């Protein structure tokens, strides 16, 4: 029975952050799957002692069914000792090695999905690595030309047309080709990975009041609406472009399957407020399943026992739901 359960790779993330805390907290949960934590076993043991949680650490190539009180760990060593709350750029290569190992395992079928704990982008960049986030890294290293970041929680799914860009660069990035690619991925994965036969997607405008008929910008008229109209012609149910300030209240009376926001801080503040710390970050368009927590490394909470595990549990639940629909399961 155990060997029929899906296998998830859980990357422990920034070792000085709350990633190890979340992994230790996970050891106390009953979950219907097999989980292999990719991280430094000594860091995890030290953090368990610091948190006062007894954990039976298991190793080996075979990943057993997850059980409360135990944690399977695939040991990938850090470069220098770790102090909770104090990141060291010299461990950045270790953080990226966790992602590489999870990605390789997903591509070769060893794992049915990967779930990622938070990393610290600035620390990785301080080490000399060009890194803008999990989403872009996994796309690049899996040879995927276009991916879509989507967060889910609080009854909402919010996808992003652009991700980690400075605000002044967003308008130039919104092109017909980008919107076409993003919407096609979003539509296809809502069907294939979420089982929604005819997804209804609300699309936000870029400018205040969706451009106010061109008086506050022409992106809606010249770029967004024509892109939507072409895809509607293929049978997609796309509503918009809509003013972002009223779009989410509209959902109360006109439910939808997802919202497409034009940029990071247009849609995610609403979702994170609605999800109350239990949001899930999902990368669409990859040749495997990847979910993540929707928060950062919380260095000030590392080792204190105050880190909340809700978002990680939600990320695992979504990964299992997606895997259960046959995505990537041999």
C-alpha positions in Angstrom: 0.0 0.0 0.0 2.7 2.5 1.0 4.5 2.1 -2.4 1.4 3.2 -4.2 1.3 6.6 -2.4 2.7 9.6 -4.4 6.2 10.7 -3.5 6.8 14.4 -2.9 10.1 16.1 -2.8 10.2 18.9 -0.2 13.1 21.3 -0.5 14.0 22.8 2.9 14.9 26.2 1.4 17.1 28.8 3.1 18.7 26.8 6.0 18.8 29.9 8.3 15.1 30.6 7.7 11.9 28.9 8.7 12.2 26.2 6.0 13.8 23.7 8.4 11.3 24.6 11.1 8.4 23.9 8.7 10.0 20.5 7.8 10.3 19.6 11.5 6.7 20.7 12.1 5.6 18.5 9.2 7.1 15.5 11.0 4.3 15.8 13.5 1.5 15.6 10.8 -0.3 12.6 9.4 -0.2 12.8 5.6 -1.4 10.4 2.9 1.8 10.3 0.9 5.5 9.7 0.9 7.7 12.8 1.5 11.4 13.1 1.1 12.9 16.3 2.6 15.8 17.6 0.6 18.1 19.4 3.0 21.1 19.1 5.4 20.3 16.4 7.9 22.5 17.9 10.6 20.7 21.3 10.2 17.4 19.6 10.5 18.5 17.6 13.6 19.9 20.8 15.2 16.7 22.7 14.5 14.5 19.9 15.9 16.5 20.0 19.2 16.2 23.8 19.2 12.4 23.5 18.8 12.1 20.7 21.4 10.6 18.3 18.9 11.6 14.6 18.8 12.0 13.3 15.3 13.0 10.0 14.0 15.1 10.8 10.9 15.1 8.2 8.2 17.4 8.0 5.2 17.9 5.7 2.2 16.8 5.6 -1.4 13.4 4.1 -0.6 10.9 6.7 0.7 8.5 5.2 3.2 4.9 6.4 3.9 5.0 9.5 5.9 4.1 8.9 9.6 3.9 11.3 12.6 7.1 11.5 14.5 9.4 10.6 11.5 11.0 12.4 8.6 12.7 11.0 5.5 15.7 13.2 4.6 17.8 13.2 1.5 21.0 14.7 2.8 22.5 17.5 0.8 25.2 19.2 3.0 25.5 23.0 3.6 28.9 24.6 2.9 29.3 26.4 6.3 27.6 26.0 9.7 24.1 27.4 10.0 22.7 29.7 12.7 19.0 30.2 12.8 18.1 33.7 11.6 21.5 34.5 10.2 21.8 33.6 6.4 25.2 33.1 4.9 25.7 33.6 1.1 28.2 30.7 1.2 25.3 28.4 1.5 23.5 29.7 -1.6 24.9 26.9 -3.8 23.4 24.4 -1.3 20.0 26.1 -1.6 20.1 25.9 -5.4 21.4 22.3 -5.2 18.2 21.4 -3.4 16.1 22.7 -6.3 18.3 20.9 -8.9 17.9 17.6 -7.1 14.1 18.0 -6.8 13.9 19.0 -10.4 16.0 16.1 -11.6 13.8 13.7 -9.5 10.6 15.1 -10.9 11.9 14.8 -14.5 13.1 11.2 -14.1 9.9 10.1 -12.3 11.4 9.6 -8.8 9.1 12.2 -7.5 5.5 12.9 -8.5 5.7 16.6 -7.4 8.0 19.1 -5.7 7.0 21.3 -2.8 9.4 24.2 -2.0 10.1 26.0 1.3 11.1 29.6 1.0 14.5 30.8 -0.2 16.1 34.2 0.3 16.6 35.8 -3.1 18.9 38.6 -1.9 21.2 36.2 -0.2 21.5 34.1 -3.3 22.2 37.1 -5.4 24.8 38.3 -2.9 26.6 35.0 -3.6 26.9 35.9 -7.2 24.0 33.8 -8.6 21.5 35.6 -10.9 18.2 34.5 -9.2 14.8 36.2 -9.4 12.8 33.4 -7.9 11.8 29.7 -7.9 9.4 30.2 -10.8 12.0 31.6 -13.2 14.8 29.2 -12.0 12.7 26.1 -12.5 11.6 27.2 -15.9 15.1 27.9 -17.0 16.6 24.7 -15.7 13.8 22.5 -17.1 14.1 24.1 -20.5 10.6 25.5 -20.3 10.2 28.7 -22.4 7.1 30.1 -20.6 5.7 29.4 -17.2 2.9 31.1 -15.1 2.9 31.9 -11.4 -0.4 31.3 -9.8 -1.4 31.5 -6.2 -4.4 29.8 -4.7 -6.1 30.3 -1.4 -9.1 31.9 0.3 -11.4 30.7 -2.5 -9.3 32.4 -5.1 -6.8 31.5 -7.8 -4.7 34.5 -9.0 -2.3 34.1 -11.9 0.3 36.7 -13.0 1.1 37.9 -16.5 4.4 39.3 -15.2 6.2 38.2 -12.0 9.3 39.7 -10.4 9.7 42.9 -12.4 10.2 46.5 -11.3 7.0 48.3 -11.7 8.4 50.7 -14.3 9.2 47.6 -16.5 5.7 46.1 -16.4 4.0 48.1 -19.1 6.6 47.3 -21.7 6.5 43.6 -20.7 2.7 43.3 -21.4 2.7 42.3 -25.1 0.3 40.4 -27.3 2.7 37.4 -27.4 3.1 37.3 -23.6 -0.6 37.4 -23.0 -1.3 34.8 -25.6 1.3 32.4 -24.0 0.2 33.1 -20.4 -3.5 32.7 -21.0 -3.0 29.5 -23.0 -0.9 28.0 -20.2 -3.4 29.1 -17.5 -6.4 27.8 -19.5 -4.7 24.4 -20.3 -3.5 23.8 -16.7 -6.9 24.7 -15.2 -8.3 22.0 -17.5 -5.6 19.4 -17.2 -4.2 19.9 -13.6 -7.4 21.1 -11.9 -10.1 19.2 -13.8 -12.1 22.3 -14.9 -13.6 21.6 -18.2 -14.5 25.2 -19.3 -12.5 27.6 -17.1 -13.9 31.1 -16.6 -11.0 33.6 -16.3 -11.4 37.2 -15.3 -8.6 39.4 -16.7 -7.5 42.6 -15.0 -6.5 45.7 -16.9 -3.1 47.3 -16.5 -4.1 50.9 -15.7 -6.4 52.4 -13.1 -10.1 52.0 -14.2 -8.8 49.7 -17.0 -7.5 52.7 -18.8 -10.7 54.8 -18.6 -11.4 54.4 -22.3 -7.8 55.4 -23.2 -7.6 58.5 -21.0 -5.4 56.7 -18.4 -3.4 54.6 -20.9 -4.0 52.6 -24.0 -2.7 49.2 -23.1 -6.2 47.8 -22.6 -7.3 49.0 -26.0 -4.2 48.3 -28.0 -2.9 45.1 -26.4 -5.1 43.4 -23.8 -8.5 43.5 -25.4 -7.3 42.3 -28.8 -5.4 39.4 -27.3 -8.5 38.4 -25.3 -10.7 38.7 -28.4 -8.5 36.4 -30.4 -8.6 33.7 -27.7 -12.3 34.1 -27.2 -12.5 33.2 -30.9 -11.0 29.8 -29.9 -13.7 29.2 -27.3 -12.0 30.5 -24.2 -14.3 32.1 -21.6 -12.3 35.3 -20.8 -13.9 38.4 -19.1 -12.1 41.7 -19.2 -10.0 43.7 -19.2 -11.6 44.8 -15.9 -10.6 47.5 -13.4 -8.5 45.8 -10.8 -10.0 47.8 -7.9 -13.5 46.3 -8.5 -12.6 42.9 -10.1 -12.3 41.0 -6.8 -15.6 42.3 -5.4 -17.2 41.2 -8.7 -16.3 37.6 -8.0 -18.8 37.6 -5.1 -21.7 37.7 -7.5 -20.0 36.2 -10.6 -17.7 33.4 -9.6 -14.7 32.5 -11.7 -12.1 29.8 -11.8 -9.1 32.2 -11.9 -8.1 35.8 -12.1 -5.2 37.0 -14.4 -3.5 40.0 -12.9 -1.0 42.0 -15.0 1.6 42.3 -12.3 2.7 40.9 -8.9 1.3 43.5 -6.5 -1.9 44.0 -8.4 -3.4 40.6 -7.5 -1.4 39.0 -4.7 -2.2 41.4 -1.8 -5.9 40.5 -2.2 -5.2 36.8 -2.3 -2.8 36.8 0.6 -5.3 38.7 2.7 -8.1 36.3 1.7 -6.0 33.1 2.4 -4.9 34.1 5.9 -1.5 32.5 5.7 -2.6 29.3 3.9 -2.0 30.4 0.4 -0.2 28.2 -2.2 2.2 29.2 -4.9 1.8 27.0 -8.0 4.0 27.1 -11.1 1.9 26.4 -14.2 3.4 25.3 -17.6 6.2 23.1 -16.2 6.5 19.5 -17.2 6.0 18.5 -13.6 4.0 19.6 -10.5 5.5 22.3 -8.3 3.8 24.0 -5.4 5.2 26.2 -2.7 4.4 28.2 0.4 3.3 31.8 -0.3 5.6 33.5 2.2 9.2 34.3 2.8 12.0 33.0 5.0 10.9 34.9 8.1 14.4 34.9 9.5 13.2 36.5 12.8 11.0 33.4 13.4 13.6 30.8 12.6 14.2 28.5 15.6 11.5 30.2 17.8 8.7 27.7 17.3 6.4 30.5 16.1 6.5 29.6 12.4 3.1 28.7 11.0 2.9 25.5 9.0 -0.5 26.2 7.4 0.8 27.3 4.0 3.1 24.3 3.7 0.3 21.9 4.5 -1.9 23.6 1.9 0.9 23.4 -0.7 1.2 19.6 0.0 -2.6 19.2 -0.3 -2.7 20.9 -3.6 0.3 19.0 -4.9 -1.4 15.7 -3.9 -4.7 16.8 -5.6 -2.9 17.6 -8.8 -0.9 14.3 -8.6 -4.1 12.4 -8.0 -5.4 13.6 -11.3 -2.7 11.6 -13.0 -0.2 14.4 -13.5 3.2 12.7 -13.5 2.2 9.5 -11.8 3.7 6.4 -13.4 
